[in-house]
């Protein structure tokens, strides 16, 4: 099976870039090499529990929560955290919904409430799906969002559209390779950029779907918002920071222990802070923690580490408040 290296209908935003490279098996690959952990690595992790696991007893999310007021109102330019890596972003009366995991999932316990009823979220213009992992592309959530938003255009990575069609999704889908610009409203630009990660939903579909991050550019105000998606720390952060003037960066800080297993796919608090500095962003929103328990550290731990070990940088942080608005 030959995979597309880019979408010929979309433009490139990086000089000299001609499309994604594939590995010797014809699968998508990272710019700086792959380090995908296998079944034996997972067994090793399970057999060697971390001392941090003891802190999980009775764990509670550090994230505050409130119902979104007037959810139909998208007049204010704002970022609204929904938990984990799910966000609403309103820009110029255009509503973006990123990686929504908002439907009930019996296999993924949620430690924070969803701040709205799904039928009430019915004015989404663009649905951004970063990569095919279940805590970012949730089948039940996507089906329900598209049911109430048949007009929403889905923006995602190469080869993910096939998955959505199998689920019966009829919304228009645009797939992009890295450093390609989606076709959107004249008031915003959205570029699909690299992340250092991987893709797998089942045991036999590793890296058949592309993963990536998003640069959301407000053409009215000139402000740029970077959604880093899932990523290990690599040079792509500094490369992106040199190519864009970033106002707000949303960077993952959770699901990072044990680091020998997780660091190639996720940034923890210290690595995320380094990524933030590489991106040269003005402020950042730590994400990917506090809602789902996905690794050996407790869900409150990333925020605790940031506050204890990196207190000097806290003034540049906008903490997530589920359902609250971070004004732009």
C-alpha positions in Angstrom: 0.0 0.0 0.0 1.4 3.4 -1.1 0.6 6.3 1.1 0.4 9.9 -0.1 3.3 12.1 0.9 1.3 15.3 0.7 -2.1 16.6 -0.5 -1.7 18.0 -4.0 -4.7 20.3 -3.5 -3.0 22.2 -0.6 0.0 24.6 -0.7 3.3 24.2 1.1 4.3 26.8 3.6 8.0 25.9 3.9 10.4 26.6 1.2 12.0 23.5 -0.3 9.6 21.1 1.5 8.0 18.6 -1.0 6.2 16.2 1.3 6.5 13.7 4.1 9.2 11.0 3.9 8.2 7.4 4.3 10.4 4.7 5.9 11.7 1.6 4.2 8.4 -0.1 4.9 6.5 2.7 3.2 5.1 4.0 6.5 5.0 7.6 7.9 8.1 8.4 9.9 9.4 11.2 12.1 11.8 13.8 10.8 14.3 12.9 13.6 13.8 9.2 13.6 11.4 6.8 15.3 11.5 5.1 18.7 8.2 3.2 18.9 7.9 1.0 22.0 6.6 -2.5 21.5 4.8 -5.2 23.5 8.0 -6.2 25.4 8.6 -2.7 26.4 5.1 -2.4 27.7 5.5 -5.6 29.8 8.7 -4.2 31.2 6.9 -1.0 32.3 4.0 -3.0 33.8 6.4 -5.2 35.8 8.3 -2.3 37.2 5.8 0.1 38.7 7.0 3.6 39.6 7.0 4.8 43.2 4.8 7.6 41.8 2.0 5.1 41.3 1.5 5.1 45.1 0.4 8.7 44.9 -2.5 7.7 42.7 -4.6 6.4 45.6 -7.6 8.8 45.8 -6.1 11.1 43.2 -8.0 14.1 42.1 -7.6 16.5 39.2 -6.1 19.9 40.0 -8.2 21.4 37.2 -11.1 23.6 38.2 -14.3 23.2 36.3 -17.3 25.3 35.2 -20.1 25.0 32.7 -19.5 27.1 29.6 -21.7 30.1 29.7 -23.7 30.8 26.5 -21.9 28.1 24.5 -23.6 29.3 21.3 -21.8 32.6 21.6 -18.5 32.7 19.7 -18.1 36.5 19.5 -15.2 36.7 21.9 -11.8 35.6 20.7 -10.9 32.9 23.3 -9.5 29.5 24.0 -11.8 27.3 26.1 -10.2 24.1 27.6 -12.3 21.0 27.7 -9.9 18.7 29.4 -6.8 16.7 28.3 -6.0 18.0 24.8 -9.5 19.1 23.8 -10.2 22.7 23.2 -12.6 25.2 21.6 -11.0 28.2 20.0 -13.1 31.1 18.8 -11.5 33.5 16.4 -13.3 36.2 14.4 -16.6 34.4 15.0 -15.1 31.2 13.6 -15.2 28.2 16.0 -12.5 25.5 16.0 -12.8 22.3 18.0 -9.6 20.4 18.6 -9.3 16.7 19.5 -12.6 16.4 21.3 -12.8 13.4 23.7 -16.1 14.4 25.3 -18.5 11.4 25.0 -18.7 8.7 27.7 -16.0 6.1 27.4 -16.2 3.1 29.6 -12.5 2.3 29.0 -11.2 5.8 29.7 -12.1 7.1 33.1 -12.6 10.9 33.1 -11.5 12.8 36.2 -13.0 16.1 35.0 -16.5 16.9 33.8 -17.4 17.9 30.3 -18.5 21.5 30.6 -21.5 21.3 28.2 -24.1 19.0 26.8 -22.9 17.7 23.4 -26.1 18.7 21.5 -25.6 22.3 22.6 -22.3 22.4 20.8 -23.8 22.9 17.3 -21.9 25.8 15.7 -18.5 24.3 15.0 -16.9 25.5 11.8 -13.7 23.4 11.8 -13.0 20.2 13.6 -9.2 19.7 14.0 -8.0 16.1 14.6 -4.3 15.9 15.3 -3.5 12.2 15.1 -5.1 8.7 15.4 -4.7 7.8 19.1 -7.8 7.1 21.1 -7.3 10.0 23.5 -7.3 12.4 20.6 -9.6 10.9 18.0 -12.5 9.2 19.9 -15.0 7.5 17.7 -18.1 8.1 19.8 -17.2 11.8 20.3 -16.5 12.4 16.6 -19.7 10.8 15.6 -21.7 12.9 18.0 -19.9 16.1 17.2 -20.5 15.5 13.5 -24.1 14.6 14.0 -24.8 18.1 15.5 -22.3 19.8 13.2 -22.8 18.4 9.7 -21.4 21.7 8.3 -18.1 21.4 10.2 -15.1 20.9 8.0 -12.6 18.3 9.4 -8.9 19.2 9.2 -6.5 16.4 9.8 -3.4 14.4 8.7 -2.9 12.2 5.7 -4.9 8.9 5.5 -7.1 9.7 8.5 -10.1 10.4 6.3 -10.5 6.7 5.5 -11.0 6.0 9.1 -13.6 8.6 9.5 -15.5 7.4 6.4 -15.6 3.9 7.9 -17.3 5.4 10.9 -20.0 6.9 8.6 -18.7 10.5 8.9 -20.1 12.5 6.0 -18.5 15.9 6.8 -16.1 17.3 4.3 -12.5 16.3 5.2 -9.2 17.9 4.3 -6.1 15.9 4.8 -2.7 17.6 4.9 0.9 16.6 5.1 3.4 18.5 7.2 4.0 22.1 6.3 0.8 22.3 4.3 -1.9 24.9 4.7 -5.6 23.9 4.9 -8.2 25.8 2.8 -10.1 27.8 5.4 -11.8 31.1 5.9 -10.1 34.3 4.7 -9.9 35.4 8.3 -7.7 32.5 9.5 -4.9 30.3 8.3 -4.2 26.8 9.7 -1.0 25.0 9.0 -0.3 21.3 9.7 3.1 21.0 11.1 5.4 18.2 12.4 5.3 16.6 15.9 7.6 13.8 17.1 5.1 11.0 17.7 3.5 8.0 16.1 0.1 6.6 15.2 -1.7 3.3 16.1 -5.2 2.4 16.9 -5.0 -1.4 16.7 -2.0 -3.8 16.7 -1.5 -3.9 12.9 -2.0 -0.2 11.9 1.2 1.4 13.2 2.0 4.7 11.4 -0.4 4.2 8.5 -2.0 7.6 9.5 0.0 10.8 9.8 0.3 12.7 13.1 1.1 16.4 13.5 0.5 19.7 15.2 -1.4 22.9 14.2 -0.5 26.5 13.8 -3.6 28.6 14.0 -3.1 32.1 12.6 -5.6 35.0 13.1 -5.2 37.1 10.0 -7.2 40.0 11.6 -5.1 40.5 14.7 -1.9 38.8 13.5 -1.8 36.5 16.6 -0.6 32.9 16.3 -1.7 29.9 18.4 0.3 26.7 18.3 -1.3 23.4 19.3 1.7 21.1 19.8 -0.4 17.9 20.0 1.4 14.9 21.4 5.2 15.1 20.9 8.4 14.0 22.4 11.1 16.7 22.7 12.9 17.2 19.4 14.4 19.9 17.2 11.1 20.6 15.4 10.2 22.9 18.3 13.1 25.3 17.6 12.5 24.9 13.8 8.8 25.9 14.2 9.8 28.7 16.6 12.1 30.2 14.0 9.4 30.1 11.3 6.5 31.6 13.2 5.9 34.4 15.7 3.9 32.5 18.3 1.8 34.2 20.9 0.3 31.2 22.7 1.6 27.6 22.7 -0.4 24.6 24.0 2.1 22.0 25.0 1.6 18.6 26.7 3.1 18.0 30.2 1.4 14.7 31.2 1.7 11.0 30.4 5.4 11.1 30.7 6.4 8.5 33.3 8.4 6.3 33.0 10.5 8.6 30.9 12.4 5.8 29.3 9.1 4.6 27.8 7.3 7.9 27.2 9.8 10.6 26.4 9.9 9.7 22.7 6.2 10.4 22.4 5.3 13.0 25.2 7.0 15.9 26.9 6.9 16.1 30.7 7.0 19.4 32.6 10.7 20.0 32.2 10.9 19.0 28.5 7.7 21.0 27.8 9.3 24.1 29.3 12.3 23.6 27.1 10.0 23.2 24.1 8.2 26.5 25.1 11.5 28.3 25.1 12.5 26.8 21.7 9.1 27.9 20.3 9.8 31.5 21.6 6.2 31.8 22.4 4.9 34.7 24.6 2.8 32.4 26.9 1.9 28.7 27.1 -1.0 26.5 28.2 0.2 23.2 29.8 -2.2 20.5 28.6 -2.5 16.7 28.4 -2.9 16.2 32.1 -5.5 16.2 34.8 -8.3 14.5 32.9 -7.2 10.9 32.0 -4.8 8.6 33.8 -2.5 7.4 31.0 0.8 6.7 32.6 2.7 6.1 35.9 2.5 9.6 37.3 -0.7 10.7 39.0 -2.9 13.2 37.1 -2.0 16.1 39.4 1.7 15.6 39.3 2.7 17.6 36.1 1.2 20.8 37.5 2.8 20.1 40.9 6.2 19.7 39.3 5.9 22.9 37.3 4.9 24.9 40.4 7.7 23.4 42.6 10.6 23.2 40.2 9.9 25.9 37.7 8.3 28.7 39.7 10.3 31.4 37.9 8.5 30.6 34.7 5.0 30.5 36.1 4.1 34.0 35.0 4.2 32.9 31.4 1.7 30.1 32.0 -2.1 30.2 31.5 -3.5 27.3 33.5 -6.4 25.4 32.1 -9.7 25.9 33.7 -12.2 23.5 32.2 -15.0 25.5 30.6 -13.3 28.9 31.4 -12.2 31.3 28.7 -8.6 32.3 28.1 -9.0 35.6 26.3 -7.0 36.3 23.3 
